[in-house]
Amino acid sequence: MARPVTLFTGQWADLTLDTLAEKVASWGYDGLELACWGDHFEVDKALESDKYIKSRKDILEKHGLKCFAIIRIWSGNVFLMRSLTSGTRASSLNGCGVTASRKACANAARKRLRRRRQRPLMGVSVVNGFTGSPVWHLIYRFPPVSDAMVDAGFKDFADRWIPILDVFAKEGIKYALEAHPAEIAYDIYTSEKTLDALKGHKSFGFNFDPITSSTSSLIRALYRTLPRQDFPRPHQGF
């Protein structure tokens, strides 16, 4: 078929990759979007061992499946997450959380991506995930929230993420935000505002998940970004 149909593995993290891959193949899927939790794809192990990466590829090959993208939601979310759990989750990024400086966030991303140069990481060119949002808590607009407050939040988002996306660009990797409640982009208006804040960065796009966002709400934003930035389109997102 023209576009492979793949399945995101996160909802089945209680199953081993081998068990899930066998089931998914029997259901007729072409591949998997590997979640970075459970035992499906453990980034730290992948960074340390080529044998681990080969073990993931061997499982997929055994069942006639391919991997087109990986997804690591929470490590992206903590860059701008405003919640009681942000401190806990930020610790996994070497101190790069909502209270960290923009420089610290960029340095953390550079360090992690420098290590990834040494490992093929399944050979994927798209990493799906979240970005966090400094303005989601303002969505109700009461007590009164000015446009200037929202604009300041989007500027904070861009200031933190553009240096990170620059590193992605140097590595030839695309970062795909899953538009979602509590993220910087969750509908057509905020998706367009996000693209504008990032000045159409070539390494940023959307992972279109039909479960969490409607076709009508994001289609215009997708048309704006995908043709210009030449994102691959192997699964739900592209």
LOLUMKOL-809393 format. One record per residue (C-alpha): residue in three letters; x, y, z. Coordinates in nm, 3 decimals, m for minus. Example, Ala and Ser with C-alpha at 12.3 -4.5 7.8 and 13.67 -1.06 7.14 Angstrom:
<doti ala, px 1.230, py m0.450, pz 0.780> .
<doti ser, px 1.367, py m0.106, pz 0.714> .
This chain:
<doti met, px 0.000, py 0.000, pz 0.000> .
<doti ala, px 0.107, py 0.359, pz m0.057> .
<doti arg, px 0.146, py 0.443, pz 0.312> .
<doti pro, px 0.237, py 0.189, pz 0.579> .
<doti val, px m0.013, py 0.150, pz 0.861> .
<doti thr, px 0.157, py 0.132, pz 1.200> .
<doti leu, px 0.055, py 0.109, pz 1.562> .
<doti phe, px 0.177, py 0.308, pz 1.863> .
<doti thr, px 0.287, py 0.062, pz 2.130> .
<doti gly, px 0.244, py 0.273, pz 2.445> .
<doti gln, px m0.098, py 0.138, pz 2.538> .
<doti trp, px 0.047, py m0.214, pz 2.554> .
<doti ala, px 0.356, py m0.143, pz 2.762> .
<doti asp, px 0.259, py m0.429, pz 2.993> .
<doti leu, px 0.340, py m0.670, pz 2.707> .
<doti thr, px 0.689, py m0.750, pz 2.587> .
<doti leu, px 0.781, py m0.620, pz 2.245> .
<doti asp, px 0.801, py m0.975, pz 2.112> .
<doti thr, px 0.451, py m1.061, pz 2.234> .
<doti leu, px 0.302, py m0.738, pz 2.103> .
<doti ala, px 0.480, py m0.759, pz 1.768> .
<doti glu, px 0.339, py m1.107, pz 1.711> .
<doti lys, px m0.014, py m0.982, pz 1.779> .
<doti val, px 0.025, py m0.666, pz 1.568> .
<doti ala, px 0.155, py m0.865, pz 1.273> .
<doti ser, px m0.145, py m1.096, pz 1.294> .
<doti trp, px m0.373, py m0.791, pz 1.288> .
<doti gly, px m0.225, py m0.684, pz 0.955> .
<doti tyr, px m0.017, py m0.381, pz 1.053> .
<doti asp, px 0.302, py m0.289, pz 0.866> .
<doti gly, px 0.504, py m0.160, pz 1.158> .
<doti leu, px 0.525, py m0.010, pz 1.505> .
<doti glu, px 0.586, py 0.331, pz 1.656> .
<doti leu, px 0.794, py 0.224, pz 1.953> .
<doti ala, px 0.720, py 0.379, pz 2.289> .
<doti cys, px 1.017, py 0.453, pz 2.512> .
<doti trp, px 0.865, py 0.285, pz 2.815> .
<doti gly, px 0.795, py m0.071, pz 2.910> .
<doti asp, px 1.053, py m0.288, pz 2.736> .
<doti his, px 0.966, py m0.173, pz 2.384> .
<doti phe, px 1.251, py 0.073, pz 2.339> .
<doti glu, px 1.472, py 0.176, pz 2.630> .
<doti val, px 1.677, py 0.477, pz 2.522> .
<doti asp, px 1.950, py 0.440, pz 2.783> .
<doti lys, px 2.015, py 0.082, pz 2.676> .
<doti ala, px 2.014, py 0.184, pz 2.311> .
<doti leu, px 2.273, py 0.452, pz 2.381> .
<doti glu, px 2.501, py 0.203, pz 2.548> .
<doti ser, px 2.469, py m0.106, pz 2.333> .
<doti asp, px 2.444, py m0.181, pz 1.963> .
<doti lys, px 2.340, py m0.533, pz 2.064> .
<doti tyr, px 2.030, py m0.391, pz 2.230> .
<doti ile, px 1.931, py m0.203, pz 1.914> .
<doti lys, px 1.986, py m0.518, pz 1.711> .
<doti ser, px 1.762, py m0.712, pz 1.950> .
<doti arg, px 1.476, py m0.468, pz 1.881> .
<doti lys, px 1.530, py m0.487, pz 1.507> .
<doti asp, px 1.549, py m0.866, pz 1.516> .
<doti ile, px 1.212, py m0.887, pz 1.693> .
<doti leu, px 1.047, py m0.663, pz 1.435> .
<doti glu, px 1.207, py m0.848, pz 1.146> .
<doti lys, px 1.095, py m1.185, pz 1.285> .
<doti his, px 0.735, py m1.066, pz 1.266> .
<doti gly, px 0.769, py m0.883, pz 0.934> .
<doti leu, px 0.735, py m0.536, pz 1.087> .
<doti lys, px 0.927, py m0.210, pz 1.057> .
<doti cys, px 0.981, py 0.087, pz 1.287> .
<doti phe, px 0.920, py 0.431, pz 1.138> .
<doti ala, px 0.934, py 0.646, pz 1.453> .
<doti ile, px 0.995, py 0.635, pz 1.825> .
<doti ile, px 0.801, py 0.833, pz 2.082> .
<doti arg, px 0.925, py 0.965, pz 2.414> .
<doti ile, px 0.655, py 1.184, pz 2.559> .
<doti trp, px 0.755, py 1.279, pz 2.911> .
<doti ser, px 1.114, py 1.386, pz 2.855> .
<doti gly, px 0.990, py 1.647, pz 2.609> .
<doti asn, px 0.703, py 1.754, pz 2.831> .
<doti val, px 0.919, py 1.853, pz 3.128> .
<doti phe, px 1.087, py 2.133, pz 2.933> .
<doti leu, px 0.780, py 2.347, pz 2.998> .
<doti met, px 0.556, py 2.140, pz 3.221> .
<doti arg, px 0.373, py 2.333, pz 3.490> .
<doti ser, px 0.255, py 2.073, pz 3.738> .
<doti leu, px 0.326, py 1.931, pz 4.079> .
<doti thr, px 0.511, py 1.642, pz 3.919> .
<doti ser, px 0.747, py 1.853, pz 3.709> .
<doti gly, px 1.032, py 1.834, pz 3.959> .
<doti thr, px 1.022, py 1.456, pz 3.963> .
<doti arg, px 1.016, py 1.416, pz 3.590> .
<doti ala, px 1.271, py 1.690, pz 3.530> .
<doti ser, px 1.531, py 1.489, pz 3.714> .
<doti ser, px 1.544, py 1.244, pz 3.425> .
<doti leu, px 1.680, py 1.519, pz 3.203> .
<doti asn, px 1.980, py 1.608, pz 3.415> .
<doti gly, px 1.809, py 1.907, pz 3.571> .
<doti cys, px 1.646, py 2.040, pz 3.256> .
<doti gly, px 1.295, py 2.114, pz 3.373> .
<doti val, px 1.065, py 2.410, pz 3.403> .
<doti thr, px 1.295, py 2.583, pz 3.650> .
<doti ala, px 1.609, py 2.531, pz 3.442> .
<doti ser, px 1.757, py 2.800, pz 3.220> .
<doti arg, px 1.709, py 2.797, pz 2.844> .
<doti lys, px 2.082, py 2.734, pz 2.805> .
<doti ala, px 2.064, py 2.433, pz 3.037> .
<doti cys, px 1.779, py 2.285, pz 2.832> .
<doti ala, px 1.967, py 2.330, pz 2.506> .
<doti asn, px 2.283, py 2.183, pz 2.655> .
<doti ala, px 2.090, py 1.882, pz 2.784> .
<doti ala, px 1.948, py 1.820, pz 2.438> .
<doti arg, px 2.289, py 1.859, pz 2.275> .
<doti lys, px 2.447, py 1.617, pz 2.519> .
<doti arg, px 2.180, py 1.354, pz 2.460> .
<doti leu, px 2.192, py 1.394, pz 2.084> .
<doti arg, px 2.573, py 1.386, pz 2.074> .
<doti arg, px 2.553, py 1.047, pz 2.238> .
<doti arg, px 2.294, py 0.940, pz 1.984> .
<doti arg, px 2.538, py 1.005, pz 1.699> .
<doti gln, px 2.718, py 0.691, pz 1.803> .
<doti arg, px 2.404, py 0.475, pz 1.778> .
<doti pro, px 2.163, py 0.428, pz 1.488> .
<doti leu, px 1.860, py 0.426, pz 1.720> .
<doti met, px 1.658, py 0.201, pz 1.493> .
<doti gly, px 1.742, py 0.416, pz 1.192> .
<doti val, px 1.439, py 0.641, pz 1.239> .
<doti ser, px 1.439, py 1.004, pz 1.136> .
<doti val, px 1.130, py 1.110, pz 1.334> .
<doti val, px 1.096, py 1.137, pz 1.711> .
<doti asn, px 0.741, py 1.199, pz 1.834> .
<doti gly, px 0.665, py 1.355, pz 2.168> .
<doti phe, px 0.537, py 1.645, pz 2.374> .
<doti thr, px 0.681, py 1.991, pz 2.435> .
<doti gly, px 0.504, py 2.097, pz 2.751> .
<doti ser, px 0.327, py 2.432, pz 2.778> .
<doti pro, px 0.373, py 2.737, pz 3.000> .
<doti val, px 0.021, py 2.863, pz 2.918> .
<doti trp, px m0.210, py 2.562, pz 2.931> .
<doti his, px m0.323, py 2.658, pz 3.280> .
<doti leu, px m0.450, py 2.988, pz 3.134> .
<doti ile, px m0.692, py 2.821, pz 2.891> .
<doti tyr, px m1.004, py 2.923, pz 3.084> .
<doti arg, px m0.904, py 3.290, pz 3.056> .
<doti phe, px m1.040, py 3.370, pz 3.400> .
<doti pro, px m0.933, py 3.540, pz 3.614> .
<doti pro, px m0.867, py 3.774, pz 3.320> .
<doti val, px m0.574, py 3.667, pz 3.103> .
<doti ser, px m0.435, py 3.917, pz 2.855> .
<doti asp, px m0.307, py 3.833, pz 2.507> .
<doti ala, px 0.030, py 3.962, pz 2.623> .
<doti met, px 0.046, py 3.691, pz 2.889> .
<doti val, px m0.026, py 3.421, pz 2.632> .
<doti asp, px 0.223, py 3.569, pz 2.385> .
<doti ala, px 0.489, py 3.572, pz 2.656> .
<doti gly, px 0.427, py 3.201, pz 2.712> .
<doti phe, px 0.469, py 3.121, pz 2.345> .
<doti lys, px 0.789, py 3.324, pz 2.339> .
<doti asp, px 0.919, py 3.124, pz 2.636> .
<doti phe, px 0.831, py 2.805, pz 2.447> .
<doti ala, px 1.017, py 2.921, pz 2.136> .
<doti asp, px 1.320, py 3.041, pz 2.332> .
<doti arg, px 1.356, py 2.698, pz 2.493> .
<doti trp, px 1.275, py 2.482, pz 2.194> .
<doti ile, px 1.445, py 2.655, pz 1.900> .
<doti pro, px 1.798, py 2.574, pz 2.030> .
<doti ile, px 1.686, py 2.214, pz 2.080> .
<doti leu, px 1.536, py 2.194, pz 1.731> .
<doti asp, px 1.858, py 2.338, pz 1.590> .
<doti val, px 2.038, py 2.035, pz 1.733> .
<doti phe, px 1.775, py 1.806, pz 1.582> .
<doti ala, px 1.830, py 1.974, pz 1.245> .
<doti lys, px 2.205, py 1.914, pz 1.259> .
<doti glu, px 2.139, py 1.547, pz 1.328> .
<doti gly, px 1.885, py 1.515, pz 1.046> .
<doti ile, px 1.603, py 1.433, pz 1.288> .
<doti lys, px 1.249, py 1.572, pz 1.288> .
<doti tyr, px 1.064, py 1.637, pz 1.612> .
<doti ala, px 0.690, py 1.579, pz 1.584> .
<doti leu, px 0.463, py 1.725, pz 1.849> .
<doti glu, px 0.153, py 1.524, pz 1.924> .
<doti ala, px m0.107, py 1.799, pz 1.951> .
<doti his, px m0.276, py 1.721, pz 2.279> .
<doti pro, px m0.449, py 1.880, pz 2.580> .
<doti ala, px m0.191, py 2.037, pz 2.814> .
<doti glu, px 0.056, py 2.089, pz 2.527> .
<doti ile, px 0.150, py 2.416, pz 2.356> .
<doti ala, px m0.062, py 2.313, pz 2.055> .
<doti tyr, px m0.398, py 2.146, pz 2.105> .
<doti asp, px m0.622, py 2.288, pz 1.829> .
<doti ile, px m0.598, py 2.472, pz 1.496> .
<doti tyr, px m0.539, py 2.816, pz 1.648> .
<doti thr, px m0.265, py 2.706, pz 1.887> .
<doti ser, px m0.106, py 2.486, pz 1.618> .
<doti glu, px m0.069, py 2.782, pz 1.386> .
<doti lys, px 0.051, py 3.002, pz 1.671> .
<doti thr, px 0.312, py 2.736, pz 1.756> .
<doti leu, px 0.442, py 2.727, pz 1.399> .
<doti asp, px 0.464, py 3.106, pz 1.396> .
<doti ala, px 0.647, py 3.114, pz 1.730> .
<doti leu, px 0.907, py 2.871, pz 1.592> .
<doti lys, px 0.934, py 3.066, pz 1.266> .
<doti gly, px 0.851, py 2.756, pz 1.065> .
<doti his, px 1.150, py 2.562, pz 1.197> .
<doti lys, px 1.242, py 2.289, pz 0.948> .
<doti ser, px 1.280, py 2.023, pz 1.218> .
<doti phe, px 0.939, py 2.073, pz 1.377> .
<doti gly, px 0.607, py 1.929, pz 1.273> .
<doti phe, px 0.307, py 1.738, pz 1.406> .
<doti asn, px 0.241, py 1.378, pz 1.486> .
<doti phe, px m0.124, py 1.355, pz 1.392> .
<doti asp, px m0.293, py 1.123, pz 1.638> .
<doti pro, px m0.660, py 1.076, pz 1.546> .
<doti ile, px m0.734, py 0.956, pz 1.900> .
<doti thr, px m0.650, py 1.287, pz 2.067> .
<doti ser, px m0.718, py 1.546, pz 1.798> .
<doti ser, px m0.982, py 1.582, pz 1.529> .
<doti thr, px m0.902, py 1.592, pz 1.159> .
<doti ser, px m1.082, py 1.921, pz 1.106> .
<doti ser, px m0.898, py 2.101, pz 1.386> .
<doti leu, px m0.545, py 2.035, pz 1.262> .
<doti ile, px m0.564, py 1.977, pz 0.888> .
<doti arg, px m0.488, py 2.339, pz 0.795> .
<doti ala, px m0.183, py 2.348, pz 1.021> .
<doti leu, px m0.060, py 2.018, pz 0.879> .
<doti tyr, px m0.095, py 2.147, pz 0.524> .
<doti arg, px 0.101, py 2.458, pz 0.623> .
<doti thr, px 0.397, py 2.272, pz 0.767> .
<doti leu, px 0.431, py 1.939, pz 0.586> .
<doti pro, px 0.480, py 2.040, pz 0.221> .
<doti arg, px 0.726, py 2.313, pz 0.314> .
<doti gln, px 0.930, py 2.105, pz 0.555> .
<doti asp, px 0.920, py 1.779, pz 0.359> .
<doti phe, px 0.840, py 1.558, pz 0.655> .
<doti pro, px 0.819, py 1.184, pz 0.588> .
<doti arg, px 0.470, py 1.039, pz 0.603> .
<doti pro, px 0.497, py 0.675, pz 0.711> .
<doti his, px 0.229, py 0.658, pz 0.980> .
<doti gln, px m0.045, py 0.852, pz 1.156> .
<doti gly, px 0.161, py 1.167, pz 1.185> .
<doti phe, px 0.298, py 1.210, pz 0.836> .
